[in-house]
């Protein structure tokens, strides 16, 4: 199939006994969350999505745990019928690791729900509101040939949308998901529609540009329905029959696709976008088996249809790397032979310097992928494996279900399209640090190699010539701070999530002390690698948030951060620092974080949270007083 978008072709088809599995799921509720996510991981149609949504509702009503799914509350307002959309969103969210509660407003009550504080949407204070308007729900009045009237119409529509967003955000904290507008398929002037001011097509194009521009620098996010509709075909997307019968905003066959695109954004808001693409080599990055055919025998490059197909995949991988996705290689091959293509083949776009971890050996692929995750200090759920071999794909899915493994078609010309259609790398922000992320991980691999050569840890750390920077939260780092808070799972003591607006307010509140921490060394700038939020309570500082990028593990950054906290605490009259560890399925690695830093257990709370305390003035066996960051091998610059 040349168009994998509409059919969710990167997902496996559902098992033949899908209905039976749904009906029997609650008989043994152990690991129910994981089984729900597995059921949702298939290419489900509208009927199956509805079945799964009903199963999820029964599980919640029965009080069953759906851990490790992340809760999220979504408001939905639309000028169209949402009766089919809501269950599809709930079921699809499971695929993305989200336990979704969807609060849909009554049909057509867009303005009322946005502007009234007592509306169903505003009363529940959702995490986000999806403003699902199409061209029939906006005051778009065509005025062909009248430039002034056309501009007034566009301004009026954009002002209306801005007022809706402002109404939803009147109490702060709620994120708006704003759709672009899919234009109707019918042209009234033919090709001249695009030339004539005031036509519906020209109006919608201008509104879409205005919507996108209004979101620059905002925490609100865009759902590009216009792009999605054009990808599958406008005439297919719009169903006049279904609109007339049931006021459905698009053809019901595209309900699974629409729901997946919404839930990708929700997953991205909760840090669930993938960060690493693991590439197979033979018959994936090139045609042929390099160990058998030799370097000259593999097919890649222009002038050959198959070679150009594999080249397009390499270009897609490079484009992903340019926006911060880490590239790795996992191949059953002799290492030197596999690397030779990257080093000397003239048609290769990918080179060794683009690959952060290169695993070419005769181990099974699951073991190699685990090794890649460990070397990158990433969770398995951050990885995507692209492999032409269905047996290898099946093995990894079975042994490492956290890893995303898209199905690939037989024709390599469609590899790149299928990968990009899958949406595993959905982005809601893009910063200078994102652009450098792949280099960060590549440089970290070099640090690990240096560590293996060093005689001891102190010698290794000294050789890095580390420079640490401490700054309070500011507007420059706000987007990256929010991104780290919502993506960090492993080295994260409480895993509290905050929106960009909430981070702004915390940074302005004198009752909070905040830190953004950056690190550089001889291999380059790691960028922002740690975030700390302390809330004052009398003479105590309560550590609300303490997280760190796992790529700097073992470099005593946490010791340096505590040194900074202690110095600031003394200067502000703080007598005690209280830290909380709230266990999750992902953060066991920091279970003893406070113990290692000299804290003592203060309280074990009913919800499993452990509170730790440290006397700011008193000595500790692990935290000598006076304590300085220089003691731990860092040069300090830009201290607040």
Protein Blocks (a to p, Z undefined) as FASTA:
>chain_A
ZZlklnopmbccddfklmmmmmmmmmpmghklmmmmmmmmpccdfklmmmmmmmmmmmmm
nopafbfbdcdddddddfbdfklmmmmmmmmmmmnopacddddddehilmlmmmpmkbmk
lmnopabdcddddfklcccdcdehilklmmmmmmmmmmmmmmmmmmmmmngoiacddddd
dddfbdfkljmlmmmghiaklmmmmmmmmmmmmmgopabdcddfklmmmmnopklmpcfk
lmmmnopabdfklmmmmmmmmmmmmmmmnopacfbdcddfehplpgcjfklnommlpccd
ehiaklmmmmmmmmmmmmmmmnopacdddddddfklmmmmmmmmmkbmbdfklpmbdcdd
fbdfklmmmmmmmmnopafklpccddfblklmmmmmmmmmmbccddddfblklmmmmmmm
nommgcfbdcfklmmmmmmmmmmmmmmmmmmmpmbfklmmmmnopacddddddfklmmmm
mmmmmmpmklocklpacdfklmmmmmmpmkbccdddddddfkbcebjabdcddddehjac
cdfbacddfklgoklmmmmmmmmmmmmmmmnopabdcddddddfklmmmmmmmmmnopac
fbdcfkopacddddfkbccfklccdddfklnopacehiZZ
